[in-house]
Amino acid sequence: MLDTNKRPEWSPVRVDASHFCSVSSSSQPIPTRVVLLAGPSGSGKSVLAARTGLPVLRLDDFYKEAGDPTLPRVPGCTDIDWDSAGSWDAGAAVAAIAELCRSGRTDVPVYDIATSSRTDHETFHIGRSPLFVAEGIFAADIVGRCQELGLLADALCLRGRPSTTFRRRLVRDLREGRKSVPFLLRRGWRLMRAERRIVARQTALGAYPCGKDEALGRFAAAAAGRCRRASVGAPVPE
């Protein structure tokens, strides 16, 4: 768990608190809130989330299943566009986050990316933690809704070098056998060329773009009981 009583070694940057507001007082307990962690596929979201020591909700488990007629296609080919928010159940993800903030537990699907199917379900609980992480490539798409519901502590978009992201994503996907090699190469090349647009879109949706060190500093601020007013509503790049 994040120790907010001292400056952590992994947070060398100073946190800009101008966008934060207090969510607690001496007479009231800190309400449970979520930090939404977005970023391009392969940007290191899962590793960063694990480093915080906070409970982590995997938003990728809310993907739609293969065969769903609403799944979008990549323009110009028959591949399903798993990088489109249309391939993901945003409503179910927000409902799970809301229930976690309200009761500390919720039922979530267990999704197998290799088969594009929900193979099971499980109870996810955060215990008495007043803060948890929800990470995934579509996390930015629910910033506005989570803020409207009063659930948001912060929203971050992890960014880095597109070439580094490409290599990290390809190694991970090949190791885990997520899809066929030709599909992974086509997808990887397409995402590398689009990475800056992806970051710009997630930023426009209200996620703060930053590297890993700054992100950890903002997690520490959120753990101390400060929430950020996300800026939502800027034009989203095509």
C-alpha positions in Angstrom: 0.0 0.0 0.0 1.2 3.5 -0.7 2.7 5.2 2.3 1.7 8.8 2.2 3.5 9.8 5.4 6.9 10.1 3.7 8.3 10.9 0.3 8.4 7.5 -1.6 11.7 6.7 -3.3 9.9 6.0 -6.6 8.3 9.4 -6.8 11.1 11.9 -7.6 8.8 14.5 -9.1 6.8 17.1 -7.4 3.1 16.7 -7.8 1.2 19.7 -9.2 -1.7 20.0 -6.8 -3.5 22.8 -8.7 -6.0 20.4 -10.3 -6.6 18.5 -7.0 -9.3 19.0 -4.4 -9.6 17.5 -0.9 -12.1 14.6 -0.6 -11.9 14.1 3.1 -11.9 16.0 6.4 -10.8 15.1 9.9 -14.4 14.2 10.9 -15.2 12.0 7.9 -13.6 8.8 6.5 -12.1 9.0 3.0 -14.6 7.8 0.5 -13.5 5.0 -1.9 -12.4 6.4 -5.2 -10.8 5.0 -8.4 -7.7 6.1 -10.4 -8.3 5.3 -14.0 -5.1 4.3 -15.7 -5.2 4.5 -19.5 -2.5 4.6 -22.2 -1.7 2.8 -25.5 -1.6 -1.0 -25.5 1.9 -2.0 -24.3 2.6 1.3 -22.5 3.2 -0.5 -19.2 -0.1 0.1 -17.4 -0.3 -3.3 -15.7 3.3 -3.1 -14.4 2.8 0.4 -13.1 -0.5 -0.5 -11.5 1.1 -3.4 -9.7 3.9 -1.2 -8.4 1.4 1.0 -6.5 0.4 -1.8 -4.2 -3.2 -0.9 -4.7 -6.1 -3.2 -5.7 -6.2 -3.4 -9.5 -9.3 -3.9 -11.6 -8.5 -5.2 -15.1 -10.7 -3.3 -17.5 -9.7 -5.7 -20.3 -12.0 -8.3 -18.7 -14.9 -6.2 -20.0 -14.2 -6.9 -23.7 -17.1 -8.2 -25.7 -17.0 -11.8 -26.9 -16.2 -13.0 -30.4 -19.4 -13.4 -32.3 -21.0 -10.3 -30.8 -22.6 -8.5 -33.8 -21.7 -5.1 -32.5 -18.0 -5.7 -32.7 -16.3 -3.1 -35.0 -14.0 -4.0 -37.9 -10.7 -2.5 -39.0 -11.4 -0.4 -42.1 -10.3 -2.1 -45.2 -9.9 -5.6 -43.8 -11.8 -8.3 -42.0 -9.9 -8.0 -38.6 -12.0 -7.2 -35.6 -10.8 -3.8 -34.2 -10.1 -4.7 -30.6 -8.6 -1.2 -30.2 -11.9 0.5 -30.8 -14.0 1.3 -27.7 -16.9 -0.3 -29.5 -15.3 -3.7 -28.7 -15.7 -3.1 -25.0 -18.6 -2.9 -22.6 -18.2 0.5 -21.0 -21.5 0.3 -19.1 -20.5 -2.9 -17.3 -17.1 -1.5 -16.4 -18.6 1.7 -14.8 -21.2 -0.4 -13.0 -18.4 -2.6 -11.5 -16.4 0.5 -10.4 -19.5 2.1 -8.8 -20.2 -1.1 -6.9 -16.6 -1.3 -5.7 -16.7 2.3 -4.5 -20.0 1.6 -2.7 -19.5 -1.9 -1.2 -15.9 -2.8 -1.7 -16.6 -5.9 -3.9 -18.2 -6.8 -7.2 -18.6 -9.7 -9.6 -16.4 -9.4 -12.7 -15.9 -11.5 -15.8 -12.7 -13.4 -16.5 -11.8 -12.8 -20.1 -9.4 -14.9 -22.3 -7.9 -12.6 -25.0 -6.6 -15.6 -27.0 -10.1 -17.0 -27.5 -11.9 -13.6 -27.3 -14.3 -15.1 -24.7 -15.4 -14.8 -21.1 -14.3 -18.1 -19.5 -15.5 -17.5 -16.0 -16.4 -14.9 -13.4 -15.1 -14.0 -10.0 -15.6 -11.8 -7.0 -13.2 -8.9 -7.0 -12.8 -7.1 -3.6 -10.7 -4.2 -2.4 -11.0 -4.8 1.3 -11.0 -1.5 3.3 -8.8 0.3 0.8 -10.1 3.8 0.0 -8.4 3.8 -3.4 -8.0 1.3 -6.2 -6.8 1.3 -9.8 -8.9 0.5 -12.9 -6.5 0.0 -15.8 -7.0 -0.7 -19.5 -6.7 0.9 -23.0 -10.3 2.2 -22.7 -10.0 3.7 -19.2 -10.1 7.2 -20.6 -13.5 6.5 -22.2 -15.2 6.4 -18.8 -13.5 9.4 -17.2 -16.5 11.6 -17.7 -19.0 9.1 -16.4 -16.9 8.3 -13.3 -16.5 11.9 -12.6 -20.2 12.6 -12.9 -20.9 9.8 -10.4 -18.3 11.2 -7.9 -16.1 8.1 -8.2 -12.9 9.6 -9.7 -9.7 10.3 -7.8 -7.5 10.8 -10.9 -7.3 9.8 -14.5 -3.9 9.2 -16.1 -2.7 8.3 -19.6 0.7 6.6 -19.6 2.8 7.6 -22.5 6.3 6.8 -23.9 8.2 6.2 -27.1 6.0 4.5 -29.8 8.9 2.3 -30.9 9.4 1.1 -27.3 5.7 0.5 -26.9 5.7 -1.5 -30.1 8.5 -3.8 -28.9 7.0 -4.3 -25.4 3.5 -5.0 -26.8 4.7 -7.5 -29.4 6.9 -9.4 -26.9 4.0 -9.6 -24.4 1.4 -10.7 -27.0 3.7 -13.3 -28.5 4.6 -14.7 -25.1 0.9 -14.9 -24.1 -0.3 -16.2 -27.4 -2.9 -13.5 -27.6 -3.6 -13.7 -31.3 -2.0 -15.1 -34.4 1.5 -13.7 -35.4 0.2 -12.1 -38.6 -2.6 -10.4 -36.7 -0.2 -9.2 -34.0 2.2 -7.7 -36.6 -0.6 -5.9 -38.5 -2.0 -4.6 -35.3 1.4 -3.6 -33.8 2.4 -1.6 -36.9 -1.0 0.1 -37.1 -0.9 1.1 -33.4 2.7 2.3 -33.6 1.8 4.7 -36.3 -1.4 5.8 -34.4 0.2 6.1 -30.9 0.4 9.9 -30.8 -3.2 10.2 -31.9 -4.2 7.6 -29.3 -2.6 9.6 -26.5 -4.1 12.8 -27.8 -7.6 11.2 -27.8 -7.3 9.9 -24.3 -6.0 13.3 -23.1 -9.0 15.0 -24.7 -11.3 12.5 -22.8 -9.8 13.8 -19.5 -6.8 11.5 -18.8 -3.6 13.4 -17.8 -0.7 12.4 -20.0 2.5 11.5 -18.1 5.4 9.1 -17.7 5.8 6.5 -15.0 7.5 8.6 -12.4 5.0 11.4 -12.5 2.2 8.9 -12.5 3.4 7.3 -9.3 3.6 10.8 -7.7 0.0 11.4 -8.7 -1.0 8.0 -7.2 0.6 9.2 -3.9 -1.4 12.4 -4.0 -4.6 10.4 -4.6 -3.8 8.0 -1.8 -3.4 11.0 0.5 -7.0 11.8 -0.1 -6.9 14.4 -3.0 -8.9 13.9 -6.1 -8.4 15.7 -9.5 -11.1 17.5 -11.4 -10.6 15.9 -14.8 -10.9 18.2 -17.8 -13.5 16.5 -20.0 -15.0 17.8 -23.2 -12.2 18.9 -25.4 -12.5 17.9 -29.1 -11.4 14.3 -29.6 -8.9 13.9 -32.5 -10.1 11.7 -35.3 
